[in-house]
Protein backbone atom coordinates (compact mmCIF):
# COMPACT_ATOMS: atom_id res chain seq x y z
CA UNK A 1 0.00 0.00 0.00
CA UNK A 2 1.42 3.38 -0.99
CA UNK A 3 1.82 6.18 1.53
CA UNK A 4 2.06 9.86 0.77
CA UNK A 5 4.60 12.17 2.40
CA UNK A 6 4.91 15.91 2.10
CA UNK A 7 8.47 17.15 2.47
CA UNK A 8 10.18 20.46 2.05
CA UNK A 9 13.39 20.66 0.06
CA UNK A 10 15.84 23.44 -0.47
CA UNK A 11 15.49 25.26 -3.78
CA UNK A 12 18.78 23.74 -4.92
CA UNK A 13 17.67 20.18 -4.16
CA UNK A 14 14.26 20.69 -5.76
CA UNK A 15 15.90 22.10 -8.88
CA UNK A 16 18.32 19.16 -9.02
CA UNK A 17 15.41 16.71 -8.83
CA UNK A 18 13.51 18.61 -11.53
CA UNK A 19 16.53 18.57 -13.85
CA UNK A 20 17.11 14.86 -13.25
CA UNK A 21 13.43 14.10 -13.88
CA UNK A 22 13.46 16.12 -17.11
CA UNK A 23 16.54 14.21 -18.27
CA UNK A 24 14.66 10.95 -17.69
CA UNK A 25 11.44 12.35 -19.21
CA UNK A 26 9.40 11.58 -16.10
CA UNK A 27 7.28 13.54 -13.68
CA UNK A 28 9.41 15.08 -10.89
CA UNK A 29 7.21 13.60 -8.16
CA UNK A 30 7.50 10.14 -9.72
CA UNK A 31 11.26 10.63 -10.01
CA UNK A 32 11.60 11.53 -6.33
CA UNK A 33 9.47 8.51 -5.39
CA UNK A 34 11.66 6.19 -7.45
CA UNK A 35 14.78 7.76 -5.97
CA UNK A 36 13.53 7.11 -2.45
CA UNK A 37 12.42 3.56 -3.24
CA UNK A 38 15.91 2.82 -4.58
CA UNK A 39 17.71 4.54 -1.68
CA UNK A 40 15.85 3.18 1.34
CA UNK A 41 17.17 -0.42 1.23
CA UNK A 42 20.78 0.84 1.27
CA UNK A 43 19.98 3.24 4.10
CA UNK A 44 18.37 0.45 6.13
CA UNK A 45 21.39 -1.78 5.50
CA UNK A 46 23.84 0.92 6.59
CA UNK A 47 21.81 1.72 9.70
CA UNK A 48 21.67 -1.98 10.59
CA UNK A 49 25.40 -2.36 10.01
CA UNK A 50 26.12 0.63 12.24
CA UNK A 51 23.87 -0.78 14.96
CA UNK A 52 25.78 -4.10 14.80
CA UNK A 53 29.10 -2.26 15.03
CA UNK A 54 27.86 -0.20 17.96
CA UNK A 55 26.65 -3.29 19.79
CA UNK A 56 29.39 -5.81 18.97
CA UNK A 57 32.35 -3.77 17.69
CA UNK A 58 34.22 -3.68 20.98
CA UNK A 59 34.08 -7.45 21.43
CA UNK A 60 35.07 -8.03 17.82
CA UNK A 61 38.05 -5.67 18.16
CA UNK A 62 39.19 -7.39 21.36
CA UNK A 63 38.99 -10.81 19.74
CA UNK A 64 40.36 -10.02 16.27
CA UNK A 65 42.03 -6.61 16.68
CA UNK A 66 45.60 -5.49 15.94
CA UNK A 67 47.16 -7.01 19.07
CA UNK A 68 45.99 -10.47 18.00
CA UNK A 69 47.30 -9.93 14.46
CA UNK A 70 50.72 -9.00 15.91
CA UNK A 71 50.75 -12.23 17.96
CA UNK A 72 50.14 -14.27 14.79
CA UNK A 73 52.98 -12.53 12.91
CA UNK A 74 55.66 -13.96 15.22
TIGU-963694 format. One record per atom (N, C-alpha, C, O): residue number from 1; x negated, y negated, z. Coordinates in Angstrom, 1 decimal, padded with zeros to 4 digits. Layout:
! TIGU-963694
{nr=NUM; x=X; y=Y; z=Z}
...
//
This chain:
! TIGU-963694
{nr=1; x=-000.8; y=001.2; z=000.0}
{nr=1; x=000.0; y=000.0; z=000.0}
{nr=1; x=-000.9; y=-001.2; z=000.0}
{nr=1; x=-001.8; y=-001.3; z=000.8}
{nr=2; x=-000.6; y=-002.2; z=-000.9}
{nr=2; x=-001.4; y=-003.4; z=-001.0}
{nr=2; x=-001.0; y=-004.4; z=000.1}
{nr=2; x=000.1; y=-004.5; z=000.5}
{nr=3; x=-002.0; y=-005.1; z=000.6}
{nr=3; x=-001.8; y=-006.2; z=001.5}
{nr=3; x=-002.3; y=-007.5; z=000.9}
{nr=3; x=-003.2; y=-007.5; z=000.0}
{nr=4; x=-001.7; y=-008.6; z=001.3}
{nr=4; x=-002.1; y=-009.9; z=000.8}
{nr=4; x=-002.7; y=-010.7; z=001.9}
{nr=4; x=-002.3; y=-010.7; z=003.0}
{nr=5; x=-003.9; y=-011.3; z=001.5}
{nr=5; x=-004.6; y=-012.2; z=002.4}
{nr=5; x=-004.7; y=-013.5; z=001.8}
{nr=5; x=-004.9; y=-013.7; z=000.5}
{nr=6; x=-004.7; y=-014.5; z=002.6}
{nr=6; x=-004.9; y=-015.9; z=002.1}
{nr=6; x=-006.2; y=-016.4; z=002.8}
{nr=6; x=-006.3; y=-016.4; z=004.0}
{nr=7; x=-007.2; y=-016.7; z=001.9}
{nr=7; x=-008.5; y=-017.1; z=002.5}
{nr=7; x=-008.9; y=-018.5; z=001.9}
{nr=7; x=-008.4; y=-018.8; z=000.8}
{nr=8; x=-009.7; y=-019.2; z=002.6}
{nr=8; x=-010.2; y=-020.5; z=002.1}
{nr=8; x=-011.6; y=-020.3; z=001.7}
{nr=8; x=-012.4; y=-019.7; z=002.5}
{nr=9; x=-012.0; y=-020.8; z=000.5}
{nr=9; x=-013.4; y=-020.7; z=000.1}
{nr=9; x=-013.9; y=-022.0; z=-000.2}
{nr=9; x=-013.2; y=-023.0; z=-000.4}
{nr=10; x=-015.2; y=-022.2; z=-000.1}
{nr=10; x=-015.8; y=-023.4; z=-000.5}
{nr=10; x=-015.6; y=-023.7; z=-002.0}
{nr=10; x=-015.3; y=-022.7; z=-002.7}
{nr=11; x=-015.7; y=-024.9; z=-002.4}
{nr=11; x=-015.5; y=-025.3; z=-003.8}
{nr=11; x=-016.5; y=-024.5; z=-004.6}
{nr=11; x=-016.2; y=-024.1; z=-005.7}
{nr=12; x=-017.7; y=-024.4; z=-004.2}
{nr=12; x=-018.8; y=-023.7; z=-004.9}
{nr=12; x=-018.5; y=-022.3; z=-005.1}
{nr=12; x=-018.6; y=-021.7; z=-006.2}
{nr=13; x=-018.0; y=-021.6; z=-004.1}
{nr=13; x=-017.7; y=-020.2; z=-004.2}
{nr=13; x=-016.5; y=-020.0; z=-005.1}
{nr=13; x=-016.5; y=-019.1; z=-005.9}
{nr=14; x=-015.5; y=-020.8; z=-004.9}
{nr=14; x=-014.3; y=-020.7; z=-005.8}
{nr=14; x=-014.6; y=-020.9; z=-007.2}
{nr=14; x=-014.2; y=-020.1; z=-008.1}
{nr=15; x=-015.5; y=-021.9; z=-007.5}
{nr=15; x=-015.9; y=-022.1; z=-008.9}
{nr=15; x=-016.7; y=-020.9; z=-009.4}
{nr=15; x=-016.5; y=-020.5; z=-010.6}
{nr=16; x=-017.5; y=-020.3; z=-008.6}
{nr=16; x=-018.3; y=-019.2; z=-009.0}
{nr=16; x=-017.4; y=-018.0; z=-009.4}
{nr=16; x=-017.6; y=-017.3; z=-010.4}
{nr=17; x=-016.4; y=-017.8; z=-008.5}
{nr=17; x=-015.4; y=-016.7; z=-008.8}
{nr=17; x=-014.6; y=-017.0; z=-010.1}
{nr=17; x=-014.4; y=-016.1; z=-010.9}
{nr=18; x=-014.2; y=-018.3; z=-010.3}
{nr=18; x=-013.5; y=-018.6; z=-011.5}
{nr=18; x=-014.4; y=-018.4; z=-012.8}
{nr=18; x=-013.9; y=-017.8; z=-013.7}
{nr=19; x=-015.6; y=-018.8; z=-012.7}
{nr=19; x=-016.5; y=-018.6; z=-013.9}
{nr=19; x=-016.7; y=-017.1; z=-014.1}
{nr=19; x=-016.7; y=-016.6; z=-015.3}
{nr=20; x=-016.9; y=-016.3; z=-013.1}
{nr=20; x=-017.1; y=-014.9; z=-013.2}
{nr=20; x=-015.9; y=-014.2; z=-013.8}
{nr=20; x=-015.9; y=-013.3; z=-014.7}
{nr=21; x=-014.7; y=-014.6; z=-013.4}
{nr=21; x=-013.4; y=-014.1; z=-013.9}
{nr=21; x=-013.2; y=-014.5; z=-015.4}
{nr=21; x=-012.8; y=-013.6; z=-016.2}
{nr=22; x=-013.6; y=-015.7; z=-015.7}
{nr=22; x=-013.5; y=-016.1; z=-017.1}
{nr=22; x=-014.4; y=-015.3; z=-018.0}
{nr=22; x=-014.0; y=-014.9; z=-019.1}
{nr=23; x=-015.6; y=-015.0; z=-017.5}
{nr=23; x=-016.5; y=-014.2; z=-018.3}
{nr=23; x=-016.0; y=-012.8; z=-018.5}
{nr=23; x=-016.3; y=-012.2; z=-019.5}
{nr=24; x=-015.2; y=-012.3; z=-017.6}
{nr=24; x=-014.7; y=-011.0; z=-017.7}
{nr=24; x=-013.3; y=-011.0; z=-018.3}
{nr=24; x=-012.7; y=-009.9; z=-018.5}
{nr=25; x=-012.8; y=-012.2; z=-018.6}
{nr=25; x=-011.4; y=-012.4; z=-019.2}
{nr=25; x=-010.3; y=-011.8; z=-018.3}
{nr=25; x=-009.4; y=-011.1; z=-018.8}
{nr=26; x=-010.4; y=-012.0; z=-017.0}
{nr=26; x=-009.4; y=-011.6; z=-016.1}
{nr=26; x=-008.9; y=-012.7; z=-015.2}
{nr=26; x=-009.6; y=-013.8; z=-015.1}
{nr=27; x=-007.8; y=-012.6; z=-014.6}
{nr=27; x=-007.3; y=-013.5; z=-013.7}
{nr=27; x=-008.2; y=-013.7; z=-012.5}
{nr=27; x=-008.7; y=-012.7; z=-012.0}
{nr=28; x=-008.5; y=-014.9; z=-012.0}
{nr=28; x=-009.4; y=-015.1; z=-010.9}
{nr=28; x=-009.0; y=-014.3; z=-009.6}
{nr=28; x=-009.8; y=-013.8; z=-008.9}
{nr=29; x=-007.7; y=-014.3; z=-009.4}
{nr=29; x=-007.2; y=-013.6; z=-008.2}
{nr=29; x=-007.5; y=-012.1; z=-008.3}
{nr=29; x=-007.9; y=-011.5; z=-007.3}
{nr=30; x=-007.2; y=-011.5; z=-009.5}
{nr=30; x=-007.5; y=-010.1; z=-009.7}
{nr=30; x=-009.0; y=-009.9; z=-009.6}
{nr=30; x=-009.4; y=-008.8; z=-009.1}
{nr=31; x=-009.8; y=-010.8; z=-010.1}
{nr=31; x=-011.3; y=-010.6; z=-010.0}
{nr=31; x=-011.7; y=-010.6; z=-008.6}
{nr=31; x=-012.5; y=-009.7; z=-008.2}
{nr=32; x=-011.2; y=-011.5; z=-007.7}
{nr=32; x=-011.6; y=-011.5; z=-006.3}
{nr=32; x=-011.2; y=-010.2; z=-005.7}
{nr=32; x=-011.9; y=-009.7; z=-004.9}
{nr=33; x=-009.9; y=-009.8; z=-006.0}
{nr=33; x=-009.5; y=-008.5; z=-005.4}
{nr=33; x=-010.4; y=-007.3; z=-005.8}
{nr=33; x=-010.7; y=-006.5; z=-004.9}
{nr=34; x=-010.8; y=-007.3; z=-007.0}
{nr=34; x=-011.7; y=-006.2; z=-007.5}
{nr=34; x=-013.0; y=-006.3; z=-006.8}
{nr=34; x=-013.6; y=-005.3; z=-006.4}
{nr=35; x=-013.5; y=-007.5; z=-006.6}
{nr=35; x=-014.8; y=-007.8; z=-006.0}
{nr=35; x=-014.7; y=-007.2; z=-004.5}
{nr=35; x=-015.7; y=-006.6; z=-004.1}
{nr=36; x=-013.7; y=-007.6; z=-003.8}
{nr=36; x=-013.5; y=-007.1; z=-002.4}
{nr=36; x=-013.4; y=-005.6; z=-002.4}
{nr=36; x=-014.0; y=-005.0; z=-001.5}
{nr=37; x=-012.6; y=-005.0; z=-003.2}
{nr=37; x=-012.4; y=-003.6; z=-003.2}
{nr=37; x=-013.8; y=-002.9; z=-003.4}
{nr=37; x=-014.0; y=-001.8; z=-002.8}
{nr=38; x=-014.6; y=-003.4; z=-004.3}
{nr=38; x=-015.9; y=-002.8; z=-004.6}
{nr=38; x=-016.9; y=-003.1; z=-003.4}
{nr=38; x=-017.8; y=-002.3; z=-003.2}
{nr=39; x=-016.7; y=-004.2; z=-002.7}
{nr=39; x=-017.7; y=-004.5; z=-001.7}
{nr=39; x=-017.4; y=-003.9; z=-000.3}
{nr=39; x=-018.4; y=-003.7; z=000.4}
{nr=40; x=-016.2; y=-003.6; z=000.0}
{nr=40; x=-015.9; y=-003.2; z=001.3}
{nr=40; x=-016.5; y=-001.8; z=001.7}
{nr=40; x=-017.0; y=-001.7; z=002.8}
{nr=41; x=-016.5; y=-000.8; z=000.8}
{nr=41; x=-017.2; y=000.4; z=001.2}
{nr=41; x=-018.6; y=000.2; z=001.6}
{nr=41; x=-019.1; y=000.8; z=002.6}
{nr=42; x=-019.4; y=-000.6; z=000.9}
{nr=42; x=-020.8; y=-000.8; z=001.3}
{nr=42; x=-020.9; y=-001.5; z=002.6}
{nr=42; x=-021.7; y=-001.2; z=003.4}
{nr=43; x=-020.0; y=-002.5; z=002.8}
{nr=43; x=-020.0; y=-003.2; z=004.1}
{nr=43; x=-019.7; y=-002.3; z=005.3}
{nr=43; x=-020.3; y=-002.4; z=006.3}
{nr=44; x=-018.7; y=-001.4; z=005.1}
{nr=44; x=-018.4; y=-000.4; z=006.1}
{nr=44; x=-019.5; y=000.5; z=006.4}
{nr=44; x=-019.8; y=000.8; z=007.6}
{nr=45; x=-020.2; y=000.9; z=005.3}
{nr=45; x=-021.4; y=001.8; z=005.5}
{nr=45; x=-022.5; y=001.1; z=006.3}
{nr=45; x=-023.0; y=001.6; z=007.2}
{nr=46; x=-022.8; y=-000.2; z=005.9}
{nr=46; x=-023.8; y=-000.9; z=006.6}
{nr=46; x=-023.5; y=-001.2; z=008.0}
{nr=46; x=-024.4; y=-001.1; z=008.9}
{nr=47; x=-022.2; y=-001.5; z=008.3}
{nr=47; x=-021.8; y=-001.7; z=009.7}
{nr=47; x=-021.9; y=-000.4; z=010.5}
{nr=47; x=-022.3; y=-000.5; z=011.7}
{nr=48; x=-021.5; y=000.7; z=009.9}
{nr=48; x=-021.7; y=002.0; z=010.6}
{nr=48; x=-023.1; y=002.3; z=010.8}
{nr=48; x=-023.5; y=002.9; z=011.9}
{nr=49; x=-024.0; y=002.1; z=009.8}
{nr=49; x=-025.4; y=002.4; z=010.0}
{nr=49; x=-026.0; y=001.5; z=011.1}
{nr=49; x=-026.8; y=002.0; z=011.9}
{nr=50; x=-025.6; y=000.2; z=011.2}
{nr=50; x=-026.1; y=-000.6; z=012.2}
{nr=50; x=-025.6; y=-000.2; z=013.6}
{nr=50; x=-026.4; y=-000.2; z=014.6}
{nr=51; x=-024.4; y=000.3; z=013.7}
{nr=51; x=-023.9; y=000.8; z=015.0}
{nr=51; x=-024.6; y=002.0; z=015.4}
{nr=51; x=-024.9; y=002.2; z=016.6}
{nr=52; x=-025.0; y=002.9; z=014.5}
{nr=52; x=-025.8; y=004.1; z=014.8}
{nr=52; x=-027.2; y=003.7; z=015.3}
{nr=52; x=-027.7; y=004.3; z=016.2}
{nr=53; x=-027.8; y=002.7; z=014.6}
{nr=53; x=-029.1; y=002.3; z=015.0}
{nr=53; x=-029.0; y=001.7; z=016.4}
{nr=53; x=-029.9; y=001.9; z=017.3}
{nr=54; x=-028.0; y=000.8; z=016.6}
{nr=54; x=-027.9; y=000.2; z=018.0}
{nr=54; x=-027.7; y=001.2; z=019.1}
{nr=54; x=-028.2; y=001.1; z=020.2}
{nr=55; x=-026.9; y=002.3; z=018.8}
{nr=55; x=-026.6; y=003.3; z=019.8}
{nr=55; x=-027.8; y=004.3; z=020.0}
{nr=55; x=-028.1; y=004.7; z=021.1}
{nr=56; x=-028.4; y=004.7; z=018.9}
{nr=56; x=-029.4; y=005.8; z=019.0}
{nr=56; x=-030.8; y=005.4; z=018.6}
{nr=56; x=-031.7; y=006.3; z=018.7}
{nr=57; x=-031.0; y=004.2; z=018.2}
{nr=57; x=-032.3; y=003.8; z=017.7}
{nr=57; x=-033.5; y=003.9; z=018.7}
{nr=57; x=-034.6; y=004.4; z=018.4}
{nr=58; x=-033.2; y=003.6; z=019.9}
{nr=58; x=-034.2; y=003.7; z=021.0}
{nr=58; x=-034.7; y=005.1; z=021.2}
{nr=58; x=-035.9; y=005.4; z=021.2}
{nr=59; x=-033.7; y=006.0; z=021.3}
{nr=59; x=-034.1; y=007.4; z=021.4}
{nr=59; x=-034.8; y=008.0; z=020.2}
{nr=59; x=-035.8; y=008.8; z=020.4}
{nr=60; x=-034.4; y=007.6; z=019.0}
{nr=60; x=-035.1; y=008.0; z=017.8}
{nr=60; x=-036.5; y=007.5; z=017.8}
{nr=60; x=-037.4; y=008.3; z=017.4}
{nr=61; x=-036.7; y=006.3; z=018.2}
{nr=61; x=-038.0; y=005.7; z=018.2}
{nr=61; x=-038.9; y=006.4; z=019.2}
{nr=61; x=-040.1; y=006.6; z=018.9}
{nr=62; x=-038.4; y=006.7; z=020.4}
{nr=62; x=-039.2; y=007.4; z=021.4}
{nr=62; x=-039.6; y=008.8; z=020.9}
{nr=62; x=-040.7; y=009.2; z=021.1}
{nr=63; x=-038.7; y=009.4; z=020.2}
{nr=63; x=-039.0; y=010.8; z=019.7}
{nr=63; x=-039.9; y=010.8; z=018.5}
{nr=63; x=-040.8; y=011.7; z=018.4}
{nr=64; x=-039.7; y=009.9; z=017.6}
{nr=64; x=-040.4; y=010.0; z=016.3}
{nr=64; x=-041.2; y=008.8; z=016.0}
{nr=64; x=-041.7; y=008.6; z=014.8}
{nr=65; x=-041.4; y=007.9; z=016.9}
{nr=65; x=-042.0; y=006.6; z=016.7}
{nr=65; x=-043.5; y=006.7; z=016.4}
{nr=65; x=-044.1; y=007.8; z=016.3}
{nr=66; x=-044.2; y=005.6; z=016.3}
{nr=66; x=-045.6; y=005.5; z=015.9}
{nr=66; x=-046.5; y=006.3; z=016.9}
{nr=66; x=-047.5; y=006.9; z=016.4}
{nr=67; x=-046.3; y=006.3; z=018.2}
{nr=67; x=-047.2; y=007.0; z=019.1}
{nr=67; x=-047.2; y=008.5; z=018.7}
{nr=67; x=-048.3; y=009.1; z=018.8}
{nr=68; x=-046.1; y=009.1; z=018.4}
{nr=68; x=-046.0; y=010.5; z=018.0}
{nr=68; x=-046.7; y=010.7; z=016.7}
{nr=68; x=-047.4; y=011.7; z=016.5}
{nr=69; x=-046.6; y=009.8; z=015.7}
{nr=69; x=-047.3; y=009.9; z=014.5}
{nr=69; x=-048.8; y=009.9; z=014.7}
{nr=69; x=-049.5; y=010.6; z=014.0}
{nr=70; x=-049.3; y=009.1; z=015.6}
{nr=70; x=-050.7; y=009.0; z=015.9}
{nr=70; x=-051.2; y=010.3; z=016.5}
{nr=70; x=-052.3; y=010.8; z=016.2}
{nr=71; x=-050.4; y=010.9; z=017.4}
{nr=71; x=-050.8; y=012.2; z=018.0}
{nr=71; x=-050.9; y=013.3; z=016.9}
{nr=71; x=-051.8; y=014.1; z=017.0}
{nr=72; x=-050.1; y=013.3; z=015.9}
{nr=72; x=-050.1; y=014.3; z=014.8}
{nr=72; x=-051.3; y=014.0; z=013.9}
{nr=72; x=-051.7; y=015.0; z=013.2}
{nr=73; x=-051.9; y=012.8; z=013.8}
{nr=73; x=-053.0; y=012.5; z=012.9}
{nr=73; x=-054.3; y=013.2; z=013.4}
{nr=73; x=-055.2; y=013.4; z=012.6}
{nr=74; x=-054.4; y=013.5; z=014.7}
{nr=74; x=-055.7; y=014.0; z=015.2}
{nr=74; x=-055.9; y=015.4; z=014.9}
{nr=74; x=-057.0; y=015.9; z=015.3}
//
